[in-house]
Every structure is written in structure tokens, then in C-alpha cells.
């Protein structure tokens, strides 16, 4: 089955050159030129930053029902901008034609082509992340002004400027803190909330854990946490700072702080359970050792942290690309970058011309509005339409002005990481090693004296390619061939 897939995000639906019809027409022309018979066309106007798109899922379901699986799509970021979608398409073994990029990726593609494609997906994901970061700037700015930037927590209601105490729930929350400061247990406070009718916004009884979290939430004393940072709020506090401190400090002494082990959450047993850790004293006064073991008591699988470190070294070493080959990949990316820049320059020129034409029409409309005999309602609608189109073109120009240098910088950083990751890893502390590993792998399976790694994309393609001698021979035959193949 051959499917044309086209997508626009809602904010760019009306931007010239980004429309669904333009994408579909481009794919149809490509199919005609290459003698490809198209069976279906699937389009949608939803963001690709999250999985679960209706059209995308419809396409996947249709492809699963057939052996021949081909997708025609304009370019990488139209098909997927998140790694989960990338994995879904990759697992189907689909042949994907990226029409505007003039690239075909299939299970039979050279490993280096798949790696470069994986980098492109990584760059598209970074673009989406950058958009998200731009949106969060406004919320962070609001937090810096002392205004709570989200939905009001229980006990408060949202107002035009920030939040204010909820007249129905705030008195009961004040009583919670007063009871706690007087020495009441958490269970006693919880029972009071049930008895006095303190409910969540859905009308349900509060969970004990919810009450526990409320009693240490600084928002009730006038502060709040946003983005991992505490801000002094301008909202009215429900409890005084003195009461808040007495309620929280009274129950702090004697509490043991939970230890965070370096590789916790990354290791799994062959039985599927997570590993946890504990510290045990060595024999004959030789010091303490950290042991990781399966959380399933009957399993008995365990490993000492220093032995684990030895087993993890080869996993990191497999990611390292030989310097000469890394240079070839960098050359391919530079040429792809040059092609992108050239295309963007052409697009900028097209957008500039379109903007100049619209500005000329705008001036004509302004002059016509001065004519008392003109139909002002029609002219006002036309002026509004022109201004909307100009705003759309301005947004398109802004998008094209961003990302090119950043995209190449991200790819360069990935390549640099493959060069420096091993010597950097061996010098780090266990905590820093675990943080670095989480960049490279998603899961580590402990099976006796062996560790099996599941690599993150695009490092999985890289590791697979580095184990294939043909990957090296491909580059040795013609140093420029890889870049040429990537672009042709």
C-alpha cells in the first residue's frame, strides 16, 4: 500500500507554502514522475510534538494490514517530530520517500544513511522542543513577577491577575495547618478533611497523600515553586509564615533522607523487575560497598557497583565513531546544511516578494478607504485579510531565520559526543556516569555477569552500523560518496 501523508500544525495552517494542498500536490507530482501508484491520501492539521495523532494512527493501522508499505511525505518534520513516532515507523519496516529532501529511507538503506536520518529526526525534535521553550518563557516571566502562572491549587481560585483564596476551602486548609502545628498526626488531619467536607474540584474525598503534599506546599504561606525554582508570590497567603514553619518543622526531626543511588531507575533484572541498591559493610574493615539487586525477593540477581562499572565500559565504548569516519559524516551534514540554507534563501526571496505585493495592495486599500464613495465594509474585510496574510508571512520569515545554525550545532554536538564519550565516561563519578548513560541508553538488563543495553535513537543505529564492516568499506571506496548519497 502506498500512502501520501500530509500534515500542518494548527498555527501554520494558513502560512503560504505550508498548506496541506501544497504538500499533497508535491507528493502526487513525485509519484507520477517515479511511476508510483498511490492508494490513499491521509491529511491532518494537528501538532506532531505529541504522539496519538488520528491521521498518523490511521496510516499506521492501514500499513500493518499489508505487506507492501510505502509512505510519500514532504519532509522529515511532516512525518514525525518525536522519537516515539520514529520508532513506530521504523518497526513497521516502511519505505519512506521524503519528497522535498529527495531521500528514500528503508530497512535496506545503508547504516550510515539511517544514522544521518536519525540525526535529522533528532533535529526536528529539537525544533519542537524549542517551540515549547518559547511558550514557557511567558509563564516563567509571569512567575518572576510573583503571579502564579498555572491553574490554582486547591484552596485558591484563578483571578484575572494571579490567584486568590477560595472562600469555601481556605478556612479548612487553615485549620489543617493549625491542627498539624498543635501536634496532630497526618491521619487525624486527613480524618478532619473528610469529616468537614473538604473535597477536590471533582467533588471527591482527598487522598491521604494529597493532604500530606498540601501541608508542605509553600503556596499556602505566599510562595510557590515553578520550574524547580521558588518565587515570592503576590497572592494572599492562607496561613502565616510562622504557622507554616511550625506545622512543617514539628514533624521533621528524626526523618531519614531517602538516598538516591547513581544507577537506580536505569537497571532492570532479566525477570523484568527494576533493581534497587543498598550499602553494606565490607569484610575485615575493608570499607563499604554498594550492591544493586532485583526488587523481586526470590530472584536473587545482584551485582556490586564496582563490578557493574566494568561491565558498562564496553556499552559506552560501542558508541565511539572512528575519527576519520566521523569527519565523513560531518561533511555529509555540512552539505545537507548548505542545501537547506540555499532552499531557505529561495524561500525568503519568495516570501519577500509576496510581502511586497501585499504591502502594495494594502496601500491601495488605505487610499480607497479615503474615498467617501467606496464600500467601506468590503474594504475593511479586505484590509483585515491582507493584514492576516502579512502576519502569516512574518511568522514564516521568523521560522526560516531560526534553526539552521542550531540544527547543525546539535548534529555537531552529537558527533562530538561520540568522539569524547568514552574518555569522558571513565573519569566521572558514578552519579555522573549514570547521567551520561541515560543520554545513550534507555534500559540496561542485568543477566548474571552480563549487561544488555537498549540504546536511544540515533545511537542504536550508530552501534548497529559500527558493528557492520560494510559501513566502513562504503566510506573507504569514495570519501565523498556518503554525502552524495545522502543528498541524492
Long-range contacts (C-beta under 8 A, 24 or more apart in sequence): 1-39, 1-40, 1-62, 1-63, 1-65, 1-66, 1-68, 1-69, 1-70, 2-31, 2-36, 2-37, 2-38, 2-39, 2-40, 2-68, 2-70, 2-71, 2-72, 3-38, 3-39, 3-40, 3-41, 3-42, 3-59, 3-62, 3-63, 3-70, 3-71, 3-72, 4-28, 4-31, 4-38, 4-40, 4-41, 4-42, 4-71, 4-72, 4-73, 5-42, 5-43, 5-55, 5-56, 5-59, 5-71, 5-72, 5-73, 5-78, 5-79, 6-41, 6-42, 6-43, 6-44, 6-73, 6-74, 6-78, 7-43, 7-44, 7-45, 7-46, 7-48, 7-53, 7-55, 7-56, 7-78, 7-79, 8-45, 9-45, 9-46, 9-47, 9-48, 10-45, 10-46, 10-47, 11-395, 12-395, 12-396, 12-399, 13-45, 14-388, 14-389, 14-392, 15-392, 15-393, 15-395, 15-396, 16-351, 16-354, 16-389, 16-392, 16-393, 16-396, 17-347, 17-350, 17-351, 17-396, 18-396, 20-45, 23-73, 23-74, 23-78, 26-74, 26-99, 26-100, 27-72, 27-73, 27-74, 27-99, 30-72, 30-97, 30-99, 31-72, 36-70, 36-72, 36-97, 38-72, 48-77, 48-78, 48-79, 48-80, 48-81, 48-82, 48-85, 48-128, 49-81, 49-82, 49-128, 49-131, 49-132, 50-82, 51-82, 51-84, 51-85, 51-88, 56-85, 60-88, 60-89, 60-92, 63-92, 63-94, 64-92, 69-93, 69-94, 69-95, 70-94, 70-95, 70-96, 70-97, 71-95, 71-96, 71-97, 72-97, 72-99, 73-97, 73-98, 73-99, 74-98, 74-99, 74-100, 75-99, 75-100, 75-101, 76-101, 76-117, 76-120, 76-121, 76-124, 77-124, 77-127, 80-121, 80-124, 81-124, 81-125, 81-127, 81-128, 82-125, 82-128, 83-121, 83-125, 83-456, 83-457, 86-118, 86-121, 86-457, 87-457, 102-487, 102-488, 103-486, 103-487, 110-470, 110-471, 110-474, 110-485, 111-461, 111-464, 111-465, 111-468, 111-470, 111-471, 112-329, 112-465, 112-471, 112-474, 112-475, 112-482, 113-485, 113-486, 114-461, 114-465, 115-329, 115-458, 115-461, 115-462, 115-465, 116-329, 116-332, 116-333, 116-336, 116-486, 117-458, 118-457, 118-458, 118-461, 118-462, 119-333, 119-411, 119-414, 119-458, 121-457, 121-458, 122-410, 122-411, 122-414, 122-457, 122-458, 123-407, 123-410, 123-411, 126-406, 126-407, 126-410, 127-403, 127-407, 130-402, 130-403, 130-406, 136-227, 139-226, 140-226, 140-227, 143-224, 143-226, 143-227, 143-229, 143-231, 144-231, 145-234, 146-231, 146-232, 146-233, 146-234, 146-235, 147-233, 147-234, 147-235, 148-219, 148-224, 148-226, 148-233, 148-235, 149-226, 150-226, 153-214, 153-217, 153-219, 154-200, 154-201, 154-206, 154-210, 154-214, 155-214, 155-220, 155-238, 156-219, 156-235, 156-238, 162-233, 162-234, 162-235, 163-235, 164-235, 164-236, 165-236, 165-238, 169-198, 170-238, 172-196, 172-197, 172-198, 173-198, 173-214, 173-220, 173-238, 173-239, 174-238, 174-239, 176-211, 176-214, 176-215, 177-215, 177-220, 177-238, 177-239, 177-243, 177-244, 177-247, 178-243, 178-247, 180-215, 180-247, 180-248, 180-250, 180-251, 181-243, 181-246, 181-247, 181-250, 183-250, 186-211, 186-212, 186-215, 189-215, 215-247, 215-248, 216-248, 218-244, 220-244, 261-290, 261-292, 262-305, 262-429, 262-430, 262-431, 262-433, 262-434, 263-292, 263-305, 263-308, 263-430, 263-434, 263-437, 263-444, 266-434, 266-437, 266-438, 266-441, 266-443, 266-444, 267-292, 267-308, 267-444, 267-446, 268-443, 268-444, 268-445, 268-446, 269-294, 269-295, 269-296, 269-299, 269-301, 269-445, 269-446, 270-301, 270-445, 270-446, 270-447, 270-448, 271-296, 271-299, 271-301, 273-299, 275-301, 275-446, 277-305, 290-430, 292-446, 294-446, 301-446, 301-447, 301-448, 303-446, 305-430, 308-446, 308-451, 309-430, 309-433, 311-449, 311-450, 311-451, 312-433, 312-437, 312-444, 312-451, 313-422, 313-425, 313-426, 315-437, 315-440, 315-441, 315-444, 315-451, 315-453, 316-421, 316-422, 316-425, 316-436, 316-437, 316-440, 317-422, 318-463, 318-466, 318-467, 319-417, 319-418, 319-421, 319-422, 319-440, 319-455, 319-459, 319-462, 319-463, 320-418, 320-419, 320-421, 320-422, 321-415, 321-418, 321-419, 321-462, 321-466, 322-472, 323-419, 325-472, 325-475, 326-415, 326-418, 326-419, 328-475, 328-479, 328-482, 328-483, 329-415, 329-482, 330-412, 330-415, 331-479, 331-480, 331-482, 331-483, 332-482, 332-483, 332-486, 332-487, 333-408, 333-411, 333-412, 333-415, 334-408, 334-483, 335-483, 335-486, 335-487, 336-483, 336-486, 336-487, 337-404, 337-407, 337-408, 339-487, 340-404, 340-407, 341-404, 344-400, 344-404, 347-396, 347-400, 348-397, 348-400, 351-393, 351-396, 351-397, 351-400, 354-393, 355-390, 355-393, 355-394, 355-397, 358-386, 358-389, 358-390, 358-393, 359-390, 361-386, 362-386, 362-387, 362-390, 414-458, 418-462
